[in-house]
Amino acid sequence: MKNTLKEVIADMQKEDYEVLGRDIIDRVYGRGAIGEILSFAILPLIALSVARLSNNEKINIRWVGIGALAFATLILSHNITGFMFIPFIILFWILRILFSVKEKLKSTILLISTIFLGLLTSIYFWLPAQ
Protein backbone atom coordinates (compact mmCIF):
# COMPACT_ATOMS: atom_id res chain seq x y z
CA MET A 1 0.00 0.00 0.00
CA LYS A 2 1.54 3.25 -1.14
CA ASN A 3 1.26 6.18 1.25
CA THR A 4 1.65 9.66 -0.03
CA LEU A 5 3.40 12.33 1.98
CA LYS A 6 0.08 14.02 2.79
CA GLU A 7 -1.32 10.78 4.20
CA VAL A 8 1.76 10.23 6.35
CA ILE A 9 1.60 13.81 7.69
CA ALA A 10 -2.13 13.45 8.35
CA ASP A 11 -1.53 10.23 10.31
CA MET A 12 1.22 11.89 12.36
CA GLN A 13 -1.06 14.84 13.15
CA LYS A 14 -3.88 12.51 14.15
CA GLU A 15 -1.60 10.69 16.57
CA ASP A 16 -0.31 13.98 17.97
CA TYR A 17 -3.84 15.22 18.62
CA GLU A 18 -4.80 11.97 20.32
CA VAL A 19 -1.80 12.16 22.64
CA LEU A 20 -2.26 15.89 23.16
CA GLY A 21 -5.91 15.38 24.13
CA ARG A 22 -4.95 12.98 26.88
CA ASP A 23 -2.18 15.33 28.01
CA ILE A 24 -4.60 18.27 28.23
CA ILE A 25 -7.07 16.22 30.26
CA ASP A 26 -4.27 15.16 32.60
CA ARG A 27 -3.01 18.72 33.01
CA VAL A 28 -6.40 20.27 33.69
CA TYR A 29 -8.02 17.57 35.82
CA GLY A 30 -4.94 15.89 37.30
CA ARG A 31 -2.65 18.81 38.02
CA GLY A 32 -5.10 21.70 37.87
CA ALA A 33 -2.90 23.62 35.42
CA ILE A 34 -5.63 25.67 33.75
CA GLY A 35 -3.34 28.69 33.27
CA GLU A 36 -0.81 26.57 31.43
CA ILE A 37 -3.44 25.25 29.03
CA LEU A 38 -4.79 28.77 28.49
CA SER A 39 -1.30 29.99 27.67
CA PHE A 40 -0.97 27.36 24.94
CA ALA A 41 -4.20 28.62 23.41
CA ILE A 42 -2.95 32.23 23.33
CA LEU A 43 0.37 31.52 21.58
CA PRO A 44 -1.14 31.30 18.05
CA LEU A 45 -2.92 34.63 18.56
CA ILE A 46 0.38 36.32 19.39
CA ALA A 47 2.02 34.73 16.35
CA LEU A 48 -0.90 35.90 14.20
CA SER A 49 -0.58 39.46 15.46
CA VAL A 50 3.16 39.46 14.70
CA ALA A 51 2.42 38.12 11.22
CA ARG A 52 -0.21 40.81 10.65
CA LEU A 53 2.10 43.54 11.92
CA SER A 54 4.83 42.44 9.53
CA ASN A 55 2.51 42.19 6.57
CA ASN A 56 3.42 43.81 3.24
CA GLU A 57 -0.09 45.09 2.75
CA LYS A 58 -1.70 47.86 4.75
CA ILE A 59 -0.67 47.44 8.37
CA ASN A 60 -3.67 47.72 10.64
CA ILE A 61 -2.78 49.32 13.97
CA ARG A 62 -5.44 47.33 15.84
CA TRP A 63 -3.12 44.31 15.74
CA VAL A 64 -0.82 46.18 18.13
CA GLY A 65 -3.66 46.23 20.67
CA ILE A 66 -4.69 42.66 19.99
CA GLY A 67 -1.11 41.45 20.27
CA ALA A 68 -0.49 43.47 23.44
CA LEU A 69 -3.63 42.15 25.12
CA ALA A 70 -2.80 38.61 24.05
CA PHE A 71 0.75 38.96 25.36
CA ALA A 72 -0.52 40.41 28.65
CA THR A 73 -2.98 37.52 28.94
CA LEU A 74 -0.14 35.10 28.30
CA ILE A 75 1.99 36.70 31.03
CA LEU A 76 -0.93 36.72 33.47
CA SER A 77 -1.99 33.14 32.78
CA HIS A 78 1.45 31.47 32.75
CA ASN A 79 4.37 33.86 32.99
CA ILE A 80 7.08 31.23 32.47
CA THR A 81 5.62 30.29 29.09
CA GLY A 82 5.33 33.97 28.22
CA PHE A 83 8.94 34.78 28.94
CA MET A 84 10.12 31.60 27.18
CA PHE A 85 8.02 32.52 24.13
CA ILE A 86 9.56 36.00 23.63
CA PRO A 87 12.74 34.71 21.86
CA PHE A 88 10.64 32.66 19.46
CA ILE A 89 8.45 35.65 18.65
CA ILE A 90 11.56 37.73 18.00
CA LEU A 91 13.00 34.96 15.79
CA PHE A 92 9.70 34.70 13.89
CA TRP A 93 9.69 38.46 13.44
CA ILE A 94 13.33 38.52 12.24
CA LEU A 95 12.57 35.85 9.65
CA ARG A 96 9.52 37.78 8.47
CA ILE A 97 11.56 41.00 8.28
CA LEU A 98 14.40 39.40 6.34
CA PHE A 99 12.31 37.60 3.76
CA SER A 100 9.02 39.40 3.25
CA VAL A 101 8.65 42.88 4.72
CA LYS A 102 9.29 46.07 2.80
CA GLU A 103 8.80 48.57 5.64
CA LYS A 104 11.26 47.14 8.13
CA LEU A 105 11.48 50.14 10.49
CA LYS A 106 7.71 50.52 10.84
CA SER A 107 7.29 46.82 11.53
CA THR A 108 10.09 46.93 14.11
CA ILE A 109 8.50 49.85 15.95
CA LEU A 110 5.10 48.14 15.94
CA LEU A 111 6.47 44.86 17.30
CA ILE A 112 8.48 46.57 20.05
CA SER A 113 5.43 48.62 21.02
CA THR A 114 3.28 45.48 21.09
CA ILE A 115 5.65 43.68 23.47
CA PHE A 116 6.11 46.83 25.56
CA LEU A 117 2.36 47.45 25.87
CA GLY A 118 1.79 43.79 26.76
CA LEU A 119 4.42 43.95 29.50
CA LEU A 120 3.06 47.30 30.67
CA THR A 121 -0.47 45.90 30.88
CA SER A 122 0.69 43.01 33.06
CA ILE A 123 3.16 45.02 35.15
CA TYR A 124 1.03 44.76 38.29
CA PHE A 125 1.61 41.02 38.27
CA TRP A 126 5.32 40.62 37.60
CA LEU A 127 6.86 43.81 39.00
CA PRO A 128 6.10 43.15 42.71
CA ALA A 129 7.84 39.79 42.36
CA GLN A 130 11.14 41.51 41.60
C-alpha atoms as a printed R data frame, in Angstrom:
    type eleno elety resid chain resno      x      y      z
1   ATOM     1    CA   MET     A     1  0.000  0.000  0.000
2   ATOM     2    CA   LYS     A     2  1.544  3.245 -1.138
3   ATOM     3    CA   ASN     A     3  1.261  6.176  1.254
4   ATOM     4    CA   THR     A     4  1.646  9.660 -0.028
5   ATOM     5    CA   LEU     A     5  3.403 12.328  1.975
6   ATOM     6    CA   LYS     A     6  0.085 14.017  2.786
7   ATOM     7    CA   GLU     A     7 -1.323 10.777  4.204
8   ATOM     8    CA   VAL     A     8  1.757 10.228  6.352
9   ATOM     9    CA   ILE     A     9  1.602 13.805  7.689
10  ATOM    10    CA   ALA     A    10 -2.127 13.450  8.349
11  ATOM    11    CA   ASP     A    11 -1.526 10.227 10.308
12  ATOM    12    CA   MET     A    12  1.216 11.891 12.357
13  ATOM    13    CA   GLN     A    13 -1.059 14.840 13.153
14  ATOM    14    CA   LYS     A    14 -3.881 12.510 14.146
15  ATOM    15    CA   GLU     A    15 -1.599 10.686 16.570
16  ATOM    16    CA   ASP     A    16 -0.310 13.979 17.966
17  ATOM    17    CA   TYR     A    17 -3.843 15.221 18.624
18  ATOM    18    CA   GLU     A    18 -4.804 11.969 20.317
19  ATOM    19    CA   VAL     A    19 -1.802 12.157 22.638
20  ATOM    20    CA   LEU     A    20 -2.265 15.895 23.165
21  ATOM    21    CA   GLY     A    21 -5.907 15.379 24.126
22  ATOM    22    CA   ARG     A    22 -4.953 12.979 26.877
23  ATOM    23    CA   ASP     A    23 -2.182 15.328 28.007
24  ATOM    24    CA   ILE     A    24 -4.600 18.268 28.228
25  ATOM    25    CA   ILE     A    25 -7.071 16.223 30.255
26  ATOM    26    CA   ASP     A    26 -4.267 15.163 32.602
27  ATOM    27    CA   ARG     A    27 -3.009 18.725 33.012
28  ATOM    28    CA   VAL     A    28 -6.405 20.265 33.690
29  ATOM    29    CA   TYR     A    29 -8.016 17.573 35.824
30  ATOM    30    CA   GLY     A    30 -4.941 15.895 37.302
31  ATOM    31    CA   ARG     A    31 -2.648 18.811 38.021
32  ATOM    32    CA   GLY     A    32 -5.101 21.696 37.869
33  ATOM    33    CA   ALA     A    33 -2.900 23.625 35.418
34  ATOM    34    CA   ILE     A    34 -5.628 25.669 33.747
35  ATOM    35    CA   GLY     A    35 -3.343 28.686 33.273
36  ATOM    36    CA   GLU     A    36 -0.807 26.568 31.429
37  ATOM    37    CA   ILE     A    37 -3.438 25.251 29.027
38  ATOM    38    CA   LEU     A    38 -4.794 28.766 28.494
39  ATOM    39    CA   SER     A    39 -1.305 29.993 27.671
40  ATOM    40    CA   PHE     A    40 -0.968 27.364 24.936
41  ATOM    41    CA   ALA     A    41 -4.204 28.622 23.407
42  ATOM    42    CA   ILE     A    42 -2.950 32.226 23.326
43  ATOM    43    CA   LEU     A    43  0.373 31.524 21.580
44  ATOM    44    CA   PRO     A    44 -1.136 31.296 18.054
45  ATOM    45    CA   LEU     A    45 -2.920 34.634 18.555
46  ATOM    46    CA   ILE     A    46  0.376 36.316 19.390
47  ATOM    47    CA   ALA     A    47  2.022 34.731 16.346
48  ATOM    48    CA   LEU     A    48 -0.898 35.901 14.203
49  ATOM    49    CA   SER     A    49 -0.583 39.462 15.456
50  ATOM    50    CA   VAL     A    50  3.161 39.460 14.698
51  ATOM    51    CA   ALA     A    51  2.423 38.116 11.221
52  ATOM    52    CA   ARG     A    52 -0.213 40.809 10.651
53  ATOM    53    CA   LEU     A    53  2.096 43.543 11.925
54  ATOM    54    CA   SER     A    54  4.833 42.442  9.534
55  ATOM    55    CA   ASN     A    55  2.508 42.188  6.565
56  ATOM    56    CA   ASN     A    56  3.416 43.806  3.243
57  ATOM    57    CA   GLU     A    57 -0.086 45.088  2.752
58  ATOM    58    CA   LYS     A    58 -1.705 47.858  4.751
59  ATOM    59    CA   ILE     A    59 -0.668 47.442  8.371
60  ATOM    60    CA   ASN     A    60 -3.673 47.720 10.644
61  ATOM    61    CA   ILE     A    61 -2.779 49.322 13.967
62  ATOM    62    CA   ARG     A    62 -5.440 47.328 15.838
63  ATOM    63    CA   TRP     A    63 -3.119 44.310 15.735
64  ATOM    64    CA   VAL     A    64 -0.823 46.180 18.126
65  ATOM    65    CA   GLY     A    65 -3.657 46.230 20.668
66  ATOM    66    CA   ILE     A    66 -4.692 42.655 19.985
67  ATOM    67    CA   GLY     A    67 -1.107 41.447 20.269
68  ATOM    68    CA   ALA     A    68 -0.491 43.475 23.437
69  ATOM    69    CA   LEU     A    69 -3.631 42.149 25.121
70  ATOM    70    CA   ALA     A    70 -2.804 38.608 24.050
71  ATOM    71    CA   PHE     A    71  0.747 38.962 25.357
72  ATOM    72    CA   ALA     A    72 -0.516 40.406 28.650
73  ATOM    73    CA   THR     A    73 -2.979 37.523 28.943
74  ATOM    74    CA   LEU     A    74 -0.142 35.104 28.302
75  ATOM    75    CA   ILE     A    75  1.988 36.697 31.027
76  ATOM    76    CA   LEU     A    76 -0.928 36.720 33.472
77  ATOM    77    CA   SER     A    77 -1.987 33.137 32.780
78  ATOM    78    CA   HIS     A    78  1.448 31.467 32.747
79  ATOM    79    CA   ASN     A    79  4.368 33.857 32.989
80  ATOM    80    CA   ILE     A    80  7.075 31.226 32.474
81  ATOM    81    CA   THR     A    81  5.617 30.291 29.094
82  ATOM    82    CA   GLY     A    82  5.333 33.968 28.220
83  ATOM    83    CA   PHE     A    83  8.941 34.781 28.938
84  ATOM    84    CA   MET     A    84 10.122 31.601 27.183
85  ATOM    85    CA   PHE     A    85  8.024 32.519 24.134
86  ATOM    86    CA   ILE     A    86  9.564 35.996 23.634
87  ATOM    87    CA   PRO     A    87 12.735 34.712 21.864
88  ATOM    88    CA   PHE     A    88 10.637 32.655 19.456
89  ATOM    89    CA   ILE     A    89  8.450 35.648 18.650
90  ATOM    90    CA   ILE     A    90 11.557 37.727 17.999
91  ATOM    91    CA   LEU     A    91 13.004 34.963 15.792
92  ATOM    92    CA   PHE     A    92  9.702 34.699 13.893
93  ATOM    93    CA   TRP     A    93  9.686 38.465 13.444
94  ATOM    94    CA   ILE     A    94 13.326 38.525 12.235
95  ATOM    95    CA   LEU     A    95 12.570 35.847  9.648
96  ATOM    96    CA   ARG     A    96  9.516 37.782  8.471
97  ATOM    97    CA   ILE     A    97 11.556 41.002  8.276
98  ATOM    98    CA   LEU     A    98 14.403 39.404  6.335
99  ATOM    99    CA   PHE     A    99 12.309 37.600  3.765
100 ATOM   100    CA   SER     A   100  9.019 39.395  3.249
101 ATOM   101    CA   VAL     A   101  8.648 42.876  4.717
102 ATOM   102    CA   LYS     A   102  9.292 46.070  2.802
103 ATOM   103    CA   GLU     A   103  8.798 48.569  5.639
104 ATOM   104    CA   LYS     A   104 11.262 47.143  8.130
105 ATOM   105    CA   LEU     A   105 11.475 50.144 10.494
106 ATOM   106    CA   LYS     A   106  7.714 50.525 10.837
107 ATOM   107    CA   SER     A   107  7.289 46.818 11.529
108 ATOM   108    CA   THR     A   108 10.089 46.931 14.106
109 ATOM   109    CA   ILE     A   109  8.501 49.847 15.953
110 ATOM   110    CA   LEU     A   110  5.096 48.139 15.941
111 ATOM   111    CA   LEU     A   111  6.468 44.865 17.305
112 ATOM   112    CA   ILE     A   112  8.475 46.571 20.046
113 ATOM   113    CA   SER     A   113  5.431 48.622 21.024
114 ATOM   114    CA   THR     A   114  3.281 45.476 21.090
115 ATOM   115    CA   ILE     A   115  5.648 43.682 23.471
116 ATOM   116    CA   PHE     A   116  6.115 46.833 25.565
117 ATOM   117    CA   LEU     A   117  2.361 47.446 25.868
118 ATOM   118    CA   GLY     A   118  1.793 43.786 26.761
119 ATOM   119    CA   LEU     A   119  4.415 43.948 29.496
120 ATOM   120    CA   LEU     A   120  3.061 47.301 30.675
121 ATOM   121    CA   THR     A   121 -0.469 45.904 30.881
122 ATOM   122    CA   SER     A   122  0.692 43.012 33.056
123 ATOM   123    CA   ILE     A   123  3.158 45.018 35.150
124 ATOM   124    CA   TYR     A   124  1.035 44.764 38.289
125 ATOM   125    CA   PHE     A   125  1.609 41.016 38.271
126 ATOM   126    CA   TRP     A   126  5.315 40.620 37.602
127 ATOM   127    CA   LEU     A   127  6.856 43.815 38.998
128 ATOM   128    CA   PRO     A   128  6.099 43.151 42.713
129 ATOM   129    CA   ALA     A   129  7.843 39.785 42.363
130 ATOM   130    CA   GLN     A   130 11.136 41.512 41.596
